[in-house]
Amino acid sequence: MVRQLAAVLAVSVLAAVPAAQAPDGHERLDYATIARIEDEGLNRPQVMDHLSWLTDVYGPRLTGSPAILQASDWALERMAAWGLVNGHREEWAFGKGWSLVRFSAHLVEPQVQPLIGHPKSWTPGTAGTITAAVVRPEIAAEADFGKYRGQLRGQIVLAQLAREVAMLEGPVVLRMTRELLKEAGQTPIPAPRPGGEPPRGPSFQQRLLQFYQDEGVVAILDRGSDSTRVGGGSDLSWQAQRTDGGTIFVGSGGPRDERAGTGLPQVTLAVEHYNRMVRILEKGVPVKVELHVETRFHDETGLNGFNVVAELPGTDLADEIVMIGAHFDSTHAATGATDNAAGSAAMMEAMRILAALGVKPRRTIRIGLWGGEEQGLIGSREYVRAHFGDARTMALKPDHAKVAAYFNIDNGTGRIRGVWLQGNLAVAPIFEQWMAPLGDLGVTTLGPRSVGGTDHLSFDAVGLPGFQFIQDRLEYQSRTHHSNMDVYDRMQRDDMVQMATIAAIFAYNAAMRDDKLPRKALPTPQAR
């Protein structure tokens, strides 16, 4: 992606001054440095190499696994070579880690067929290779348990009904059209959702799994969620049809605490292969499956949960910080490319660009690569709690006052189209001016509403200005999010180059202002 820089450089002749804000509210942008950032980022990018290391070599990077520890060693070494300082891991309690050693599955009766599937994370293994009859109990409530007592020992259970596999129609690859960008810019800030007491005691699904274990079931097979919309973030009306066709969306299958490894092996199969077995059973024909699941649990060692942190030092405002970040961990069914090596590689590349140019930001620019996001934003929440404040009590730490901004990427490989304001309307005129010279790169939209599902929420929860970029979703919802297809080959090179360049510009602008970005009112304490 080569961009002509003449227009930007022409402006820089008139306004080559450090980014600040004039008394009339106009941002005084350092157009000369912005042009240099674009030149380095767009014309000499390295982001795809970062991606290949994170995905091809180290993925999947499940928190608590040897792979994510190895990936963090690589990232720290790479960032140190660029000249970043204070690179380190910050640890926090997580529980037992998990990794997959071997897996295979075959339908063996009535005919032979290799089955497309993947074990759920934190699932225990089978007792070697097992061959067992397959059944599908019809259990909708605990009252149905009695019908199957004494009948399931040594068998493999199909946990769900068949699901219709529809023809592909409508959006599968979602680029932000003019209409969708308009919707993003006009979507109102929703009223807060009412809180409530969380449910107590085991759920019906947990009681059902315990029933199967008590009855001697040897494994459980499912075909994934019923939802055809996957991936979180905006809660807008954007729909993307799930692609199926061997794409499987795999979840978690067991606890990480002292109970880790005590449940049943659980495997998610491609819906087409799962449906075949259901239809055969409905004809009264026996079904048998050969299954081999070998997994490994890793005891808590102090490094099962960690974040990776490094810095580009500031100058006259060095004790204040601008943070950029993304979650470093992934789920386990592929190599964690769009979720979220994309964000991690883009933010690493943003830091590389700034370091390569030898820029001297006023504020320190710090990168945070978070662990445990897939288990509930654990890493970023632990970091915020350790450094800035506790959202449960709103007891704030001195460094809370020193944070200028946090920018996050976690919606796949699509290019940045703007910023979700997270209800912080005071930053809108600032970001509008930052985006003005970036319109030809497609950065045009400010969405007023708050979005969820990723690590900027940890900062927002203690009243810090944390933002998620608006991105083209591409195949994120339809194909790659938490699936066995989340691999390097789904990445889009030009979009990744743009993404890293925009992140570097936003970080630099925030680091150069006289004032930190405006903040919303402090939230009320979160009891839980």
N, C-alpha and C positions, 0 to 999 in steps of 0.2 A: 504494500500500500504506500505509494509515493504521493506526497501532497505538495502542491506548489505553495511556497511560503512567501511569495513576493508581497502579497497584500498584507500579511501579518507583519512582515519586516518593515514595510513602508510605514505602518502605524507606529512601530517601535521607535522609529527615528524621532517621532513627536512625543513619545511617552515612555522612554526607557528609564523608568524610575521604579523604586521598590513598590510592591503592592501595598496599598494602604487604603484609607478612606478619607476623602476630602470632607471639609465641614458641611458641604451641601449634600452629603450622602452618596456621592459618586465614588466608586472604587477606582483607585489609581493603580492600574494593573501594570506589571512589569512585562510588557509585550515582547521585549527582546528575549527574555528568558523563556517565556511561553513559546516563542518561535523555536528556540533551541530545543526545548523539551519535545515539541512536535517533530522536529527534524530527527532527533535521536530515536524517539519512540517509533515513528512511522517508517523511517528509512533504514534503520540499523537495529531491528528488533531481535530480541533473544527469547521472547516469551514462549515460543513453541518448544524450544529446547528445555526450558524449565518444566513445561508440561509433560514432555516425554519422560524426563527423569522421575517426576512425581507419579506418573501413571504406569508407564511401561516397566520401569525398574522397581519402584517401591509400592505401587498400588496393589491391592486395596490397603488403605491406611486406617484400619479400624482402631479406635482408641483402645489401648491396652495390648496391642499386638506388637510383635517384633518389627513389623514393617513400618509402622509409624515412627518408632524410635529410630530406625535406620534412615527414614526420610528426614527426620529432624536433624540428624547429624549432617546429612548432605546439605540441607538448607542453611544451617549455621555456617558450615564451611564455605558455601557459595557466597553468602552475604558478607562474611568477613573478607573474602577475596575482593569484593567490590569496594571495601573501605568502610562498611558499616561497623559500628562499635557497640559494646555492651551486649553482644549476642549471647543468649543463654536460654535455658529452659526453666520455667517456673512450674513447680509440681503441685498437685492437689490430689486428694483421695478420690478414687474411682471405683475400686473393687477389682474383681478378677478380670484379666484380659482373656481373649479368645482368638483362636485362629483355626482355619480349616487345613487338614493334612491331606485327605483324600475323599473323593466322592464319586460314586457311579450309581446309576439306576437303570434297570431294564424291565420292561414288561416281558414276562416269559411264558405266560399262558393267558389267552388261548393261542397267541402268536408272539413272536419275538419282535421287540421294538426298543431301541435305545430311547430313554426318556430325557427330555430337556428339563433340567431342574437345578436347584441349588439349596443346600441346607440353610436354615435360618441361623442368624448369629446367636451365639451362646447356647446352641443346642448341643446336647451330648452326642456321642457316637453310638453306632450299633455295635453289637457283639460280633465284630468281624463282618463278613458277608453273610447276609441272611436272605432266605427265600421264604416268603409267607403269602398266605391268602389275603386278598384285599376285600374289605367290607365297607359299606357306607351306612352306619347306624342313623336312624332318623330320630334325633334327640333335639327337641326344641325347649325342653324345660326339665327340671330335676325329677319331675314325676315320670319322665320317660326312662330314667336310669334302670328301673326295675325290669323293663322288658329285655335288657341286654346283660344283666348280671350273669356271670358264668359262661358267656357265649363269645367273648372277645379275646381270650388268652392266645398269645402267639400270632395274632393277626395284625395286619396293617390297616389303619382306618383312613378312609377318605372323609375329610372334615366338612366338606361343603357340597352343596348342590352343583350341578353343571351350570355354566354361565354361557349365555349366547355370545358368539363371536361375530360381530357385525362387520359388514364391508366397510372399508375406509371411505368416509365421506366427510366433507367439511375440513376445517383447519387441522393439519397435523404439524406443519412447520409454521410457527407463529412469528412473523415479523410485525412490528408495530406500524400499522397503517396510520394515515392522517386521522381517521375516525377514532382509532384506539388511543392515539396520543391525545386527542381532544377529550376523550372520556377520562383518561388519566389526569388531565389538567383540571377537570371540572368535578371530579368525584368528591362529594362533600366529606367532611370529617365526621365519622359516625359517632353517635353517643356512646359513652362507656357501657360496656356490657355489665349487667348486674352480676355481682359475685354470688357465691353460695358455698355452703359447706361441702367439701369434697366427699364422694361416696366412701363409706366405710366397709371394711370386710372384703373378702374375695369376691370377684365378679363371677357371673355364671360361667363365663368362658374358662376362668381359672378352676372353678369347681368341676367343670366338664373334663378339663385336662387331667385333674387329679383322679377323677373317676376312671378314665382310660388307663392311667398308670396303675391304679389299684386292681383293675381287671386284667392286667398282664398284656396290654397292647404293646407291640414292639416298635411301632413308628406311626407317625401321623403325616399324611400328605394333604396339601391344600393347593389351590390354584390362584391364591392371592386375593386382593380386595375386589369387591364388586364395583368400586368407583371407576368411572372412565376418565375422571379428572384427577391428575396427580400433580404434586408440587404445590407449595404454598406461596405466600407472599402478599398478593394484592387484594384478593377476594373480589376482584372485579368480575365482569361478565365474560371474561375470556375463557373460551372452552377449547380444549384440544383432545381429539379422540385418541384413546390409547391404541397403540399399534398392534399389540398382540403379536402373532406370527413368530413365536419363539422368544419374544421379549417377556421376561418375568420380573415382577416387582416383589422383592423379597424383604421381609421384615425380620424382627428379632424373635428368638424362640426360647428364651430362658433368662433367669436372673443372673446378676453379676456378684451378688453377695455370697454369704457362706452357703447358700443353697445351690450355687452354680454347679451345673453338671448333674443335678439330681432328677431332672425331668425326663421327658421322652424325646427321642430324635424327631425333629420336625423338618420337613422338606417342602418347598414350594415348587410346583411343576408348571410348565407351560400349559395354559388353559386348554389348548387343543388336545394335548396328550391326556390331561386330567379328564376332560369331557369324554374321551373315548372309553376310558375305564368305567365311568358312570353308566354310559349307554350299554356296555356289555353286561354289567351287573343287572341292569333293568330287564335284560332279556333272559335272566336266569342262568347265564353262563359263568362259570367260575373264572376268577382273575387271580393271577399270581404275579408278584413283583420280586425281583432280586435287587437288594439294596445294600450299599456299603457306604457308611458315613464314619469318617475318622476325624476327630477334632482334638484340640489341645487347649487346656485352660492354663493361664499364666497368673501365678500368685501376685498379689500386690507387692511391688518392690520399691515403691517411691517414684517410679517412672511410668507407671501405668497410665496416670493422668498428668498431662503437662501442656503448657503453651510455649510457643517459640517466639522470642522477642528480640528485636535489634533496633538500632537507632542511627539516624543521621544527625549529628550534633547541631544545635542551634548556635546563635551568636548573642546578640544583645538581649534576647528574650529566651535564652536557652533553658531556663527553669520552667517555661511553659511548653506544652506539647500539643502537637497535632498527631492523631493516631489514624492509621489506615489498617484494615485487617480483613480477614476471611477465615473460614474454618478450614483447618488443615486435615482434619479427619474425614473419613468417608464411611459409607456402608461397605458391605463385604462382597457383594455378588459380582462386581466387575472391578475396575481399577480407579473408580472415583474421579472421573475426568470432569464432567460438567458439574458434579456435586462432590467436592468443590475444589479440585485442583485448578479449575479455571480461575476462581477468585484468588487462591493462594498464589498461583503463578503470575497473575496480573498485578497483584500488590507487590510481589517480589520484583517484578519487572519495573514497576513504578519507582521503587527504591533504587534499582540499578540505574535507571535513567538519570535520576537526580544525582546519584553519586558519580556517574560517568561524566556529567557536565561540571562537576566541581562546584555546584551551587552552594551558597552560604545562607541557608534559611535563618530567619530571625529566631523562630521557635524550633525546638527539637522535633523532628519528624520520626515517629516510632511506628514500627510495624508489629502487629500482633497476629500470629497464626494460631488459631484456637483449636484445642482438642475438645472432645466430648460434646460437640454441637449436636450430633445426631442422637444423643441421649438426653437432650434438653438444654442446650446452650450452657453446659456445665463449665467449660473452660473460660468463656468470656465472663460469665457471672462470677466465677471464683477470682478472676483477675480484677474485675471492678470492685469486688468486695475487699480484696487485699489492698488495693491502691487508692480507691476513690470513695467508697461508701457502701453501706449495707442497705439494699432496697427493702429488707424486712423491717428495719427500724428507722431508716433514713438518718442514721448516725454517719456523718460525713467526715472524711479525712482531709488533711490540709491540701493534698494534691488535687482534690476535687475542684478547687478554684483555679487550677493551673491548666485545665484541659480546654483547648480552643475548639476542637471538633473531633469527631470520629466518623470515618467513611468506610462502608462495608460493601463487599461484593459477594453475592451468593445466589444468583439466579441463572447459572449456566454460562454458555459460551457466547451468548448474543451481545451485540454492541450496546454501549450505554446510550440511552436516549434522553436522560435527564436525572432528576433526583426526586425521591419521595420526601416531602418536607416533614413528615412525622408530626404534623400539627403545629410545627414551629413556623408560623407565618411571617415572623419578623425577619427570617433569613431570605425570604423570597426575593426582595429587591437586590440583595447581595448576589445570590446565585444567578439571577437574571443577567447581571452585568458580567459575571464570570463566564456565562454560557454564550454571550453575544459573539465573541470571536470563534466559537466552536460550532456554529450552525452548520457549516459545510461538512462537519464530521457527524452530523445527525443529532447533536445534543441540543434539544429545543424545549423540553417539557419539564415543568415543575408540577408534581402531584401533591395536593395539600394534605392528603390523608395519611394516617399512620398505617404502616404495613407491619406484618409480623413474621414469625417463623425463623428468624436468624439473629445474628449476634449483635446488631446495633441495638436490639431491645435491652440488652444488659446495661448499656450506657444510658439509654433513654429512661430506664427504670429508676435511676438516681438523679435525674434531671440534667444530664449532660447532653449536649447537642450531637446526637448520633443519627446517621443517615444511611439509607440503603439506596443505591443507584437504581434507576429504572432501566431495564434491559429488554431487548428482544428475547422472547422465551424460546424461539426456534423449536427444537424437539424436546425441550426440558420436561414439559408436562406429558407429552405423548409417548416418548420413547425412553429417555435416559434417567430420569429422576428415580434413584433407588432401584435401578434395574440391572440386569446382566448385560445391558448394552451401553452402560456408562463408561465408554472407553475412548482412548485418544482419537480414534478415527471419526468420532462424532464432533470433534472440535472444529471450529471455523477460524482459520488463521487470521484473516483480515479483521474480523470482529475482535479477536483477542488482542491484536496490536492496537486497535482503537481504544479498547477498554483500559489497557495499561497506561496509555498516553493520557487519557482523560483523568484517570486516578492520580497520576503524577501532577497534572496541572492543578487539580483541586487541592491536593495536599500542599503544593507550593503556595498557592494563593492564600490558603488559610494560615500558613506559617509566616507570611509576610505582612499581614494586616497589622495596623497599630493595635486594634482591639481584637479580642476573641469574638467568636460568633455569638449572636444573641442566644439566650436560653429561655426555655419555657419556665413557668412556675414549677417549683419543686413538687414532685408527686407526694401523695400521702404514703405512709408506710404500708408495705405489703405483709400482712400477717403471716402468710405462708410463702 
